Each structure stands twice: as structure tokens, then as C-alpha cells.
Amino acid sequence: MIDYKNSIVLIGPLGVGKSLVAKRLAKKTGMRIVSTDNFRFLPNFEEIKKLIIDPLNKDNEKIISRVRPIGTPYEVFKLRAEFQNVPNYYELGYKDEVNSSFAIPYEREIYQTQFENALFDGICKNINGPVILDTGCGSVIETDKRYLSYLKSHDEFTEILKQNSPQVRYFSDSANKEIFQPFLNIVYLSYPQDDALLSKKAAEDEDRNYSNEISRGHHKQYKAIATQTIDTSGLFENGGVCDAKLDEITNEILSQKVKLEK
């Protein structure tokens, strides 16, 4: 069973530095990293078997493209062997053709949210001991409230979503809160946020209206569930990573973790 008390969950938007922070935390604590990114399209045993038997077969190109970000076929096999019961997106009911049918990015984001939260839940149920959980930016809590106005005003999209929501349970606020609530250490790594500025931009640019609203909604949700919020300004500078800032961030996380445990 996962150690809810000592594990550290990293949440936040894309590109904020979660993976960098996770690696530095792992170095300082000795805890292993479990990244949801590695599980979305993690091949099952049958697919891995095809890769090993005939790695040059063109029919395997799609599987190979899914394996490449994770590691070598052997590393993929080890991960799948350890997490045999964690289904990937496809096994949860995700369909490439449905995802690509949505022309607007935040419609694809809505569609994928159900699988991202179901995946996170599956991972948590199959981990033993304390870990550093590097979550995808699609893991959210208040999916009901967040998308309500969009669904109401886009009937065609709503109908397609209804027909393609095999993990509809994970659109429920209460179900998603159950996943995160047992953790004592949930760290929100954030960009500087300005709700007033986001609202102003949304009003000025109709095409970005929902995009900005979603960004603002993410910020509020992350803050609501986090036990700690850290601004990562200064982590990336001059095209590289500021090592001193990375140390500052991880030391702050570990300092707060000790206080919470007391």
C-alpha cells in the first residue's frame, strides 16, 4: 500500500519544473519517482512481446513511439512487470480518433481528464511504500464546476463526450477528491498567477476566453488541495536550470514535510 504520510505529490501546469524537482527530491530522500507520464500509453505485455520478437516490424511503429519517452524495451518491460494492474489510456477506453476529432485544445483536455484521473487512481492503488508522485498537468479536482459553462454552450461537443466517457466517474468532484485527500504532502509548483490579469485577457480576446478561464480554474483547484504552494520563478534562466533555485525549492518542500509530519 502507498505510504500516504511520507509520499510527496507534485502538481502543477505543464513546463513548471515538476520532473526536475522530482529528480532532486529523489536524490535527497532516496525515494523513487513515479511519473504518470510513463503510464498513459505504457504497452501491455502482448505489445511488449511483439516488440521483443520483431522490433523492426512496421506494425509496431505506434508501440515504439509510445515506448521511446519511457526508455528501452527492457525498461518498459520492468515497469509493466511491476505495475501489471495499472491500465493504460487505451485500456481505460481512450480513443485516438475521438481525441483528434476535437479541433479545440481544451475540448481534448476535457476528454482526457477522465483518463488522467482514472490513471492516477490506478497508480496509487498499486504502489507500495513512500514515493515521489510526478503527476500530469491533466489531473484536476473540480471537473464538474470547471467545465459546466462550456458544456452548456456547446451541445455538439457535449453529445460526443457523453458517448465517449467510459470513465465518467472521474468527472465527479467527490470521486477525485477521494484520490488526493489521503496525502499529507501535496506540493503545487506554480507560475506567478494573477487572476485579474487572466480575466482581463479573457475579456479582450474571445478566442482565448475558455483557455484563460481553465488556466485560472487550474490555479484555484491546485491551491485548494495543496498542502504547500511554491512559485518556481527563477528556476529556468538563460536557457538553463538555476541549480541554486532548484535546491531552494526542494529544501523548502522537505522542510514543510517535516513540519506536517510533526
N, C-alpha and C positions, 0 to 999 in steps of 0.2 A: 504493500500500500504506500502511496505517496506520503511523504512527510510534509504535511501542510504547515507545520510550525516553522520549519527551517528552510524550506524551499523559497526561492526568490522568483517571482513572476515579473517579467519585463513587458510593459505595454506601451504603446505609443504609435505615432504615424510612421509611414514609410520613410526611410532615409534619416531617421533621427539619431541612429547610432546604437540600436538595441544589440545587434550582433557584436559590435566592438566591445560594448560594456559587458556583455555576457562572457566573452573570452577573457577579459581582465578579471572579472569576478571569479571565474573558474580557476584562474591561475592563483588567486589569493586565497580561495577557500578549499580548493581541491574537489569541489562539487562538479559533476558532469553537466554539460549543456544539452538540453533537449529543445530543438527548434521545430516549430510547426511547419516551417517552410519545407523541411525534408520529408514530411509525411503526406502532403497534399496529393502528390502523384507518385508515391512510393510504389514500385511494381510489386505485385503479389508473387508467390513462389513459382507459379506457372510461367509468368512472364520472365522472371529471372532465369529459369531453366532454359527458356528459348535463347536468351542472350548468351548463356554459357555454351550451349550446344552449337549455335550457329550465329556468332556475333556479327557476321558480315551480311546476313540476310536483310534485304531491303525492307521486308515486312516489319523488321524490328526497329526501324528508324525512330518511330514515335516513342517506343520504350527507351531507346538510347538517349533521346532528347530529354526525357524525364529523369534519367539516371545521372546525366552529366553534372547537374548542380550539386548532387549529393556526394558523389565520389565514384570510385571504381566499382565494377560489378560485385567484387568481393565485399567492399564496404557496405554496399547496398544490401547484399545478402545477410551480412551480420546484423544490420539494423532491422531488416524484416524478420530475421530469426528471433530477435529479442522481443519485437513488438508484433507478434503474429496476429493478435486480435484487434489491432488498430486498422480500421478500414481506410482506404484512400478515398479521394473525392469521387472517383468513378463508382466505387463500391457503395458509396453513400447515395448514389443516384444522380450525380453531376453529369451533364451532357455538354460536350464542346459545341454542338450545333445550336443548342438553346442559348448558351452564353454568347456566342458570336452573332446571334440574331438581334441582340440588343445594341443599337447604334450608339446609345448614350452611355458613357462610362459609369455613371452612378446607378444606372439600371443593372449593369453587370455586377456592380458592387452589392446591390440589394440581393440579387440572385445568389451570389457566392457566400453571403453572410451565413445562411443556414448551414452550409457545409463547413465553413470555418469554425463555427461554434460547436458543431457536432464532432468535428475532428479534435478540437481542444478537449472536449469532454472525454472522448475515447482515449486520448493520450494519458490524461490524468488518471483514468481508471486502470491503466496498465503499467504505471511507473512504480518502482519501489525506491524508498529512501528519499533523501533530500536532493533536489536538482535545481538548476537554473533554467527556468522556462522562458525561452525567447519566442514570444507569440507573434503571429502575423497581425498586420495592421487591420485585418478584417474582423478580428474578434471584438465584438461590441456587446453592450448590455441592452440598452433600451431600443430594441429594433421596432417594437410596436409604435412607440411615440415618434421615433426618428423619421419613419417613412410614411406616417399616416397621411399627411397633406399631399405628398407626391402620389401615393396610390389613389387617393380620392380624385385627383385631377387627370389621371392617365389610365383610362379604362382598358385600353388595348393591352398595355403592359401588365396591368393587374390581372387580367384574364389569363395571359400566358404564364404569369407567376403562379397563379392558383393551380394550373395544370402541371406545373413543374417544381413542386415543393415537397419532395419526399421526406425532407427533414423539417417540416413545418413547425414542429415543436420548438425548434431553436430560433423561431421568430418571436417566441414568447419571452417577455421581460423576466418573469418569475423563474423560468427554466434556466435562463442564462445567469441570473444572479446566484442560483444554487451552485453553479460551476465555480464561480470565483470567491464566494463568501467564506469558504473554509480557510483560505490562505491568509496568513498573518503578514506576509511581505509582498505587497503588490506595488511595484515601482513604475510610476508614469514618467517616462522620459519625454519631455515636451520641447517644442519650439516656443519662442516668445509668442503669446497669444493676446490678441486684442479684439474682444467681441464687438466693440463699437466699430472698429475698422472693417471687420468682416461683414457686418450689416451694411455699412456704407458701400462697400464694393458690390455687395449683392444687389443693392438698390440701383447702382449705376450701370450694372452690366447684367441684363436679364439672363443671358446665356450661362452665366456663372452663378446664378441665384441659388440653385439647389446644391451646387458644388460647395459654395461657401457655407450654406446652412449645414451641410453634412460635416464640413470641417469644424464648424463651431459646435455642432452636436457631439462629435467625437471628443472634443476638448472637455466638454461638460461631463460626459459619461466617464471618461478616463479619470477625471478628478474625483468624481463621486465614488468610485470603487477603490482608488489608490490609497495605500497607507502612507505613501510618500510621493511627492511630485518634485522632479528635478529638471531645471532648464538646462539644455545641453548647448546653449550659446557658447561659442568659442572652442567647441570640440573639433570642428573642422576649420582649418585656416591655411591659406596659401596652397590649396590643393592637396593638403595632407592632414594628418591627425595630430592634435596637440596632446602629447603624452602626459604632460602635467595636468591638463584638464581631465583627461581620462582617469588619472589617479585620484583627482579630487572628487569626481563623480562616484567612483566605486568606493572610496573611503567613506563618503557621506552615506551611501546605501548601507554599508556594513555597520556603521556607527548607529544608524537608526534601527537596524535589525536587532542589534544587541539591546537597545532600549525597549523595543517591543517585546522581546523575549522575557525581560525582567518584569 
